[in-house]
Amino acid sequence: MDRPRHAHDLNYEQIVLQLTDHACALAADVHRRADQLPRDSGPKALTDLVLKEAEGRLPATLEGAMNCVQNRARLVRIPYERLDRWEAASATRAA
């Protein structure tokens, strides 16, 4: 017999779905920006690794509500860290 679904389980599922959508959109944006970097640059290579890992994790089955929310949140955080580093490097070069 299936256990009844609790409201917090449903909330976690909604959060996971929203984070997954956001992570997909963010990965696409980072990918577009990474394509503008020189092909043999260190930042491009690192970004490609980060994106490859994210693309491998995004299709993963949504299991273990809290763990899944945490994993999806990391998939959103990591590309933002890449973007922050690029912007900081660009600001330093422009100054």
N, C-alpha and C positions, 0 to 999 in steps of 0.2 A: 504494500500500500504506500502510495506517495505521501510524503509529509506535506502539510499545508504550507503554502508560501507566505512568508512574513513580509510585512511592508518594507522592512529594512533590506531584505533580499531584493525586492523589486527596485528599491531606490539605488542599491549598488549596481544592479543591471543597467539602469538608466544612466548612471554616472559613467559606467564603463563604455556604453555605446557613445555617449557624448565625447568622452576622452579619445575613443578610437577614431571618430570622425575628425576631431581636431588634430590628432596625431597624423592622420593621412593627409589632411590639407597642409599642415606644417611641413611634413616631409616633402611634399611636392614643391613647396616654396623654397625650402633649403636646397633641394635638388636643382631647381632653376638657377639659384644664385651660385651654387657650386659649379655649374656648367660654365660660368663666366670666369672662373679662376683658371690660371695657367695649368695645363694638363699635368705637368710634372712637379707641381708645388706641394709642399708638405700639408698645408691646410686643405687642399683638395683631396689628397689621399686620406687624411684623417676623416674628413667629412664623408667621403665615399664609404669608409668603414662604418661610421655611425649610421648612415642611411641604410646600408646593407643589413646591419643588425636590426634596425627598426622595421624594415620591410619583412624580415624573417619573423619577427615577434608579432606584428599586427594581425596576421591571420590566425594566430593561436586561439584555441578553444577557450571560451570564457568560463572558467571554473574557479571555485574558491573566491567568493565575492570580494572580500577585503584584499586578498593578495592580488587579484586581478585589477582592482582599482589602483593599487600601488604600482603595479607594473605598467599600466597604461599611463599613469601620471609621470612615471620616469620617461616613457616614450615621448611625452610632450616636453618635459624639462630639458632633456639632452639637446634636441635641436635648437631650443631657445638659447642654450649656453653657447652653441656654435655661432648663432647669429650675433649674440652679444660680443663675442670675441672678434668677429669680423668688423662689427661697427666700431669697436674700440681701436682696432688696428687701422681702420680707415681714418678715424679721427686723428690718430697719432701721425699718420702720413700727411694728412691735410694741414696739420698745425705747423 
